[in-house]
Amino acid sequence: MRVGLVSQWYPPEGVFIPGNLAQHLSARGHHVRVLTTYPSYPHGRLYPGWRQRWRHVEMQGAVAVRRVPAYPSHDTSALRRAASHVTFGVSSALAGPNWLGGVDVTYVYHPPPTAVAAAALVRAARRTPIVLHVQDMWPDSVLHSGMSPTGLAGRAVAGGLDVLMRTAYRLAAAIVVISPAMAALVVERGADPSRVRVVWNWTDDVLFRPVAPTDAARATLGRRDRCTVMFTGNLGLLQGVDTAIRAAAAVRDRVDLVLVGSGAYEDEARRLATELNADNVRFVGRRPPTEMAELYAAADWQLVCLRDLPALRGTVPSKLQAAFACGAPVIAALGGDAAALVESTGAGLVCPPGDWAVLADRLRQAADTAAAERVAMGQRARRAYQERMCVRVGVDQFEDILTKVAAGKGRP
């Protein structure tokens, strides 16, 4: 099978699912061609040593990768973010018909929705079917991010994105989503239910795995002889970091909260911690992916939280898969399928999103949990990951979907 893969985000960036999928499909004997742009995520700056130009082809193993120019941005400016997505949509659409002309099926990683442009042109010219992999619900995630305009302009943005996503759903022969709740949402937005499949996201199985804690990792976290809860990843406007800080401030005598990452909300989060005199909240910034497994091992619990928004009920934050893969117990302050997964597997503690007082109670409960029970929760998390979410399971499912769609059976 000849597979085209379109994604604005691709290794060496840390968005690993498109790269993992390409490499594993190639290892199984499929021919894979990737269409992407130059690496700039998450800082919105071109990586050192890279220079944008129109024609750039590289080989990553047996996978051929074509990069096209795009405006790099990942800050809080709606205009710059839009420019990044639109320029990738245009440049990939120009290159797509030639680069992807001979493939049997095109996989598209969403967001952004503009990544569909190249696949749509190839579909129109050669009737090549599309498999759309939906990670976020647009326009909802944009409208609640704090970057979207308000008033008439905001309604225009929402309407335009809604039309764009409905068009993408209609063009796709198969729509893959990351949770059952998201499947219901895309059907509600116009997707054909017979074309929708749920495939849980995986993490990087090589980097995220159970390891022994190290002194260096403990030092990075500022580990003390008390319960340590770690939050990793994007400190953005949708993550509910303010709820976590308020909860931690209420239990400052018992629990340390360590935030590993950065993002648009980081400055506000630091100010909030200072205002609340939460000296048990520490910010350590972004750490290399190669250090993360040891940091997971050095903490007692992993915190996964989101704001209380209906559109986020189908979201499964990637930090949840990472925690499960590392065999780490989880405190889940969110709703929907992610909370149900933690609860049903017995992998941690659950509370509703957006309620700092209830989260504070869970932090106290975490501090009181015996070490043996924490270990058992982590083991259950690891087992659930291997059975439901690991890269082998995910690629098996995608191979089945892509093969059936490429064969023209009309159903994933």
C-alpha positions as CSV (number, residue, x, y, z in Angstrom):
1,M,0.0,0.0,0.0
2,R,1.2,3.5,-0.9
3,V,0.3,6.0,1.9
4,G,0.5,9.7,1.8
5,L,0.7,11.5,5.1
6,V,0.0,15.2,5.6
7,S,0.8,16.9,8.9
8,Q,1.9,20.4,9.7
9,W,3.7,18.9,12.7
10,Y,6.4,16.2,12.2
11,P,9.7,15.0,13.7
12,P,12.0,16.4,14.8
13,E,9.1,18.2,16.5
14,G,7.7,16.6,19.5
15,V,4.3,15.8,17.9
16,F,5.2,12.1,17.5
17,I,2.1,10.4,16.3
18,P,2.4,11.2,12.6
19,G,6.1,10.2,12.6
20,N,5.5,7.0,14.6
21,L,2.7,6.0,12.2
22,A,4.9,6.7,9.1
23,Q,7.8,4.7,10.4
24,H,5.8,1.8,11.7
25,L,3.8,1.5,8.5
26,S,7.1,1.6,6.5
27,A,8.5,-1.1,8.7
28,R,5.5,-3.3,7.8
29,G,6.3,-3.0,4.1
30,H,4.1,0.0,3.1
31,H,5.5,2.9,1.0
32,V,5.0,6.1,2.9
33,R,5.4,9.7,1.6
34,V,5.1,12.6,4.0
35,L,4.2,16.2,3.3
36,T,5.0,18.7,6.1
37,T,6.7,22.0,6.8
38,Y,9.9,23.0,8.6
39,P,10.2,22.3,12.3
40,S,9.2,25.2,14.7
41,Y,6.9,23.7,17.3
42,P,6.5,24.5,20.2
43,H,8.3,27.8,20.3
44,G,7.2,29.1,16.9
45,R,10.8,29.6,15.8
46,L,12.6,27.6,13.1
47,Y,14.9,25.0,14.6
48,P,18.6,25.8,14.5
49,G,20.3,24.5,11.4
50,W,17.1,24.7,9.3
51,R,16.4,27.1,6.4
52,Q,13.1,27.3,4.7
53,R,13.1,26.8,0.9
54,W,10.6,25.5,-1.6
55,R,12.2,22.1,-2.5
56,H,13.4,20.1,0.3
57,V,13.2,16.3,0.4
58,E,14.8,14.1,3.1
59,M,14.8,10.4,3.9
60,Q,14.0,9.2,7.4
61,G,14.7,5.6,7.0
62,A,12.6,4.4,4.1
63,V,10.1,7.3,4.6
64,A,10.4,10.1,2.1
65,V,9.6,13.5,3.6
66,R,8.9,16.6,1.6
67,R,8.9,19.9,3.5
68,V,7.3,23.1,2.2
69,P,7.5,26.7,3.6
70,A,5.1,28.1,6.2
71,Y,5.0,31.0,8.5
72,P,6.2,29.7,11.9
73,S,4.2,30.8,14.9
74,H,3.0,29.3,18.1
75,D,2.3,32.3,20.3
76,T,-0.9,33.9,21.6
77,S,-1.5,36.0,18.5
78,A,-4.5,34.8,16.6
79,L,-3.4,36.5,13.5
80,R,0.1,34.9,13.5
81,R,-1.4,31.5,14.3
82,A,-3.8,31.8,11.5
83,A,-1.0,32.9,9.2
84,S,1.0,29.8,10.1
85,H,-2.0,27.5,9.4
86,V,-3.0,29.2,6.2
87,T,0.5,29.4,4.7
88,F,1.0,25.7,5.3
89,G,-2.4,25.0,3.7
90,V,-1.4,26.9,0.6
91,S,2.1,25.6,0.2
92,S,1.1,22.0,0.9
93,A,-1.7,22.3,-1.6
94,L,0.7,23.5,-4.3
95,A,3.1,20.7,-3.7
96,G,0.5,18.0,-2.9
97,P,-0.8,16.9,-6.3
98,N,2.7,16.1,-7.5
99,W,4.2,14.7,-4.3
100,L,1.2,12.6,-3.3
101,G,0.0,11.8,-6.9
102,G,0.7,8.1,-6.8
103,V,-0.6,7.2,-3.3
104,D,-3.5,4.8,-2.6
105,V,-4.8,6.7,0.4
106,T,-3.9,10.0,2.2
107,Y,-3.8,10.3,6.0
108,V,-4.3,13.8,7.4
109,Y,-3.4,14.8,10.9
110,H,-5.7,17.5,12.3
111,P,-5.3,20.2,13.5
112,P,-5.1,22.5,11.7
113,P,-7.9,22.0,9.3
114,T,-5.9,23.6,6.5
115,A,-3.8,20.5,6.4
116,V,-6.7,18.9,4.5
117,A,-6.2,21.1,1.5
118,A,-3.5,19.0,-0.2
119,A,-5.4,15.8,0.3
120,A,-8.6,17.4,-1.0
121,L,-6.9,18.4,-4.2
122,V,-5.4,14.9,-4.7
123,R,-8.9,13.4,-4.0
124,A,-10.4,15.7,-6.6
125,A,-7.8,14.9,-9.2
126,R,-7.3,11.2,-8.7
127,R,-10.2,10.1,-6.4
128,T,-7.6,9.2,-3.7
129,P,-9.5,8.6,-0.4
130,I,-8.8,10.5,2.8
131,V,-8.4,9.3,6.3
132,L,-8.8,12.3,8.7
133,H,-7.2,11.9,12.2
134,V,-9.0,14.4,14.5
135,Q,-7.1,15.4,17.7
136,D,-9.1,18.5,18.7
137,M,-12.7,19.8,18.1
138,W,-12.6,22.9,16.0
139,P,-13.9,25.6,16.2
140,D,-14.5,24.9,19.9
141,S,-10.8,24.6,20.9
142,V,-10.0,27.9,19.1
143,L,-13.0,29.8,20.5
144,H,-12.1,28.8,24.1
145,S,-8.4,29.3,23.8
146,G,-8.5,33.0,24.6
147,M,-7.1,33.9,21.2
148,S,-10.3,34.2,19.1
149,P,-11.8,37.6,18.6
150,T,-15.2,38.4,20.2
151,G,-18.4,39.9,18.9
152,L,-19.2,39.8,15.2
153,A,-15.6,38.9,14.2
154,G,-15.7,36.0,16.6
155,R,-18.9,34.7,15.2
156,A,-17.5,35.0,11.7
157,V,-14.4,33.0,12.7
158,A,-16.6,30.4,14.4
159,G,-18.8,30.1,11.3
160,G,-15.9,29.9,8.9
161,L,-14.2,27.2,10.9
162,D,-17.4,25.2,11.3
163,V,-17.9,25.2,7.6
164,L,-14.3,24.1,7.0
165,M,-14.6,21.2,9.4
166,R,-17.9,20.0,8.1
167,T,-16.4,20.1,4.6
168,A,-13.4,18.0,5.9
169,Y,-15.7,15.5,7.5
170,R,-17.7,15.2,4.3
171,L,-14.6,14.6,2.2
172,A,-13.1,12.0,4.4
173,A,-13.7,8.3,3.7
174,A,-12.8,7.6,7.3
175,I,-12.6,9.9,10.4
176,V,-10.5,8.6,13.3
177,V,-11.1,10.3,16.7
178,I,-9.3,9.8,20.0
179,S,-12.3,9.0,22.2
180,P,-15.9,7.9,22.2
181,A,-17.2,11.3,23.3
182,M,-15.3,12.9,20.4
183,A,-16.9,10.4,18.0
184,A,-20.3,11.6,19.2
185,L,-19.3,15.2,18.7
186,V,-18.1,14.8,15.1
187,V,-21.3,12.9,14.2
188,E,-23.2,15.8,15.7
189,R,-21.3,18.1,13.5
190,G,-22.3,16.2,10.3
191,A,-19.9,13.2,10.0
192,D,-21.4,9.9,8.7
193,P,-21.4,7.6,11.7
194,S,-20.4,4.6,9.6
195,R,-17.1,6.4,8.7
196,V,-16.1,7.2,12.3
197,R,-13.6,5.0,14.2
198,V,-12.1,5.5,17.7
199,V,-8.4,4.9,18.1
200,W,-6.8,5.9,21.4
201,N,-3.7,8.0,21.0
202,W,-0.4,6.5,22.0
203,T,2.8,8.1,23.3
204,D,6.4,7.5,22.3
205,D,6.9,4.0,23.7
206,V,10.7,4.4,23.5
207,L,10.9,7.5,25.6
208,F,8.0,6.9,28.0
209,R,8.4,3.7,29.9
210,P,8.8,2.6,33.5
211,V,12.3,3.5,34.8
212,A,13.9,3.8,38.2
213,P,14.0,7.4,39.7
214,T,17.4,9.1,39.7
215,D,19.0,11.6,42.0
216,A,19.2,14.1,39.1
217,A,15.5,13.8,38.4
218,R,14.7,14.3,42.1
219,A,16.9,17.4,42.1
220,T,15.1,18.8,39.0
221,L,11.8,18.4,40.8
222,G,13.2,19.9,44.0
223,R,12.0,16.7,45.7
224,R,11.4,16.9,49.4
225,D,10.3,14.2,51.9
226,R,6.6,14.8,51.1
227,C,4.0,14.0,48.5
228,T,5.1,15.3,45.1
229,V,2.5,15.8,42.3
230,M,3.8,16.7,38.8
231,F,2.0,18.4,35.9
232,T,3.7,18.2,32.5
233,G,3.2,19.8,29.2
234,N,1.5,22.9,27.9
235,L,0.7,25.7,30.4
236,G,-2.1,27.0,28.2
237,L,-5.5,28.5,28.7
238,L,-7.4,25.3,28.4
239,Q,-5.4,23.2,30.9
240,G,-7.0,24.5,34.1
241,V,-3.6,25.3,35.7
242,D,-5.2,28.0,37.8
243,T,-7.4,25.4,39.5
244,A,-4.3,23.2,40.2
245,I,-2.4,26.1,41.7
246,R,-5.4,27.1,44.0
247,A,-5.8,23.5,45.1
248,A,-2.1,23.2,45.8
249,A,-2.1,26.5,47.8
250,A,-4.8,25.0,50.0
251,V,-2.6,22.0,50.9
252,R,0.8,23.7,51.0
253,D,1.6,22.0,54.2
254,R,1.3,18.5,52.7
255,V,1.8,18.4,49.0
256,D,4.3,19.9,46.4
257,L,3.0,20.7,42.9
258,V,5.8,20.8,40.3
259,L,4.9,22.2,36.8
260,V,7.1,20.9,34.0
261,G,6.5,22.8,30.8
262,S,5.7,26.3,29.5
263,G,3.0,28.0,27.5
264,A,0.8,31.1,27.0
265,Y,-0.6,30.9,30.6
266,E,2.8,30.5,32.3
267,D,3.3,34.1,33.4
268,E,-0.2,34.4,34.8
269,A,0.3,31.0,36.6
270,R,3.5,32.3,38.2
271,R,1.7,35.5,39.3
272,L,-1.2,33.5,40.8
273,A,1.2,31.2,42.8
274,T,2.9,34.3,44.2
275,E,-0.4,36.0,45.1
276,L,-1.5,32.9,46.9
277,N,1.8,32.5,48.7
278,A,1.9,29.0,47.3
279,D,5.6,28.3,48.0
280,N,4.9,24.6,47.4
281,V,4.3,25.3,43.7
282,R,7.4,25.1,41.6
283,F,8.0,25.9,37.9
284,V,10.9,24.0,36.2
285,G,10.3,24.9,32.6
286,R,10.5,22.6,29.6
287,R,12.7,19.5,29.9
288,P,14.1,17.4,27.1
289,P,11.9,14.4,26.2
290,T,14.8,12.1,27.0
291,E,14.5,13.2,30.7
292,M,10.8,12.8,31.1
293,A,10.5,9.1,32.1
294,E,12.9,9.7,35.0
295,L,10.9,12.8,36.1
296,Y,7.7,10.7,36.0
297,A,9.5,8.1,38.2
298,A,10.7,10.8,40.6
299,A,7.2,12.1,41.4
300,D,4.5,10.3,43.4
301,W,1.6,11.3,41.2
302,Q,0.9,12.8,37.8
303,L,-1.8,15.5,37.5
304,V,-3.9,15.7,34.4
305,C,-6.4,18.6,34.3
306,L,-8.5,20.6,31.9
307,R,-11.0,23.4,32.1
308,D,-14.7,22.5,32.4
309,L,-15.9,23.0,28.9
310,P,-18.3,20.7,26.9
311,A,-16.0,20.5,23.9
312,L,-13.2,19.1,26.1
313,R,-15.2,16.1,27.3
314,G,-13.9,14.2,24.3
315,T,-10.3,15.3,24.8
316,V,-7.7,12.9,26.1
317,P,-4.6,14.9,27.0
318,S,-1.3,13.3,25.7
319,K,0.1,13.5,29.2
320,L,-2.4,10.8,30.3
321,Q,-0.9,8.3,27.8
322,A,2.6,9.3,28.9
323,A,1.7,8.7,32.6
324,F,0.1,5.4,31.8
325,A,3.0,4.3,29.7
326,C,5.4,5.2,32.5
327,G,3.3,3.2,35.0
328,A,2.5,6.4,37.1
329,P,-0.6,6.8,39.1
330,V,-2.8,9.8,38.0
331,I,-4.9,12.5,39.6
332,A,-7.5,13.4,36.9
333,A,-9.2,16.7,37.3
334,L,-11.3,16.6,34.2
335,G,-14.4,15.1,32.7
336,G,-15.5,12.9,29.9
337,D,-13.7,9.9,28.5
338,A,-10.3,10.7,30.1
339,A,-11.8,10.7,33.6
340,A,-13.8,7.5,32.8
341,L,-10.6,5.8,31.6
342,V,-8.7,6.6,34.8
343,E,-11.7,5.5,37.0
344,S,-12.4,2.3,35.1
345,T,-8.8,1.1,35.1
346,G,-8.2,1.9,38.7
347,A,-5.2,3.9,37.7
348,G,-5.7,6.9,40.0
349,L,-8.0,9.4,41.6
350,V,-10.7,11.4,39.8
351,C,-12.5,14.7,40.5
352,P,-14.6,17.1,38.4
353,P,-12.8,19.8,36.4
354,G,-12.7,23.4,37.5
355,D,-13.3,22.8,41.3
356,W,-10.1,23.7,43.2
357,A,-11.6,22.7,46.6
358,V,-12.5,19.2,45.5
359,L,-9.1,18.9,43.8
360,A,-7.5,20.0,47.1
361,D,-9.3,17.1,48.8
362,R,-7.9,14.7,46.1
363,L,-4.4,16.0,46.8
364,R,-4.9,15.3,50.5
365,Q,-6.1,11.8,49.6
366,A,-3.1,11.3,47.4
367,A,-0.8,12.3,50.3
368,D,-2.6,9.7,52.5
369,T,-2.4,6.9,50.0
370,A,0.0,4.1,50.9
371,A,3.0,3.6,48.7
372,A,1.9,0.0,47.9
373,E,-1.4,1.3,46.6
374,R,0.3,3.9,44.5
375,V,2.5,1.2,43.0
376,A,-0.6,-0.9,42.3
377,M,-2.3,2.0,40.6
378,G,0.7,2.6,38.4
379,Q,0.8,-1.1,37.4
380,R,-2.8,-0.9,36.4
381,A,-2.1,2.2,34.4
382,R,0.8,0.5,32.6
383,R,-1.3,-2.6,31.8
384,A,-4.1,-0.5,30.4
385,Y,-1.7,1.4,28.2
386,Q,-0.2,-1.8,26.8
387,E,-3.6,-3.4,26.1
388,R,-5.4,-0.3,24.7
389,M,-3.1,2.5,23.7
390,C,0.5,1.4,22.8
391,V,1.9,2.2,19.4
392,R,1.5,-1.4,18.3
393,V,-2.2,-1.4,19.0
394,G,-2.7,2.0,17.4
395,V,-0.7,1.1,14.2
396,D,-2.6,-2.2,13.9
397,Q,-5.9,-0.3,13.9
398,F,-4.6,2.4,11.4
399,E,-3.2,-0.2,9.1
400,D,-6.6,-1.9,9.0
401,I,-8.4,1.4,8.4
402,L,-6.0,2.6,5.7
403,T,-6.0,-0.8,3.9
404,K,-9.8,-1.0,3.7
405,V,-10.2,2.6,2.6
406,A,-7.4,2.2,0.0
407,A,-9.1,-0.9,-1.3
408,G,-12.2,1.2,-2.0
409,K,-14.5,-0.7,0.3
410,G,-16.1,2.5,1.4
411,R,-16.0,1.8,5.2
412,P,-13.1,2.0,7.6
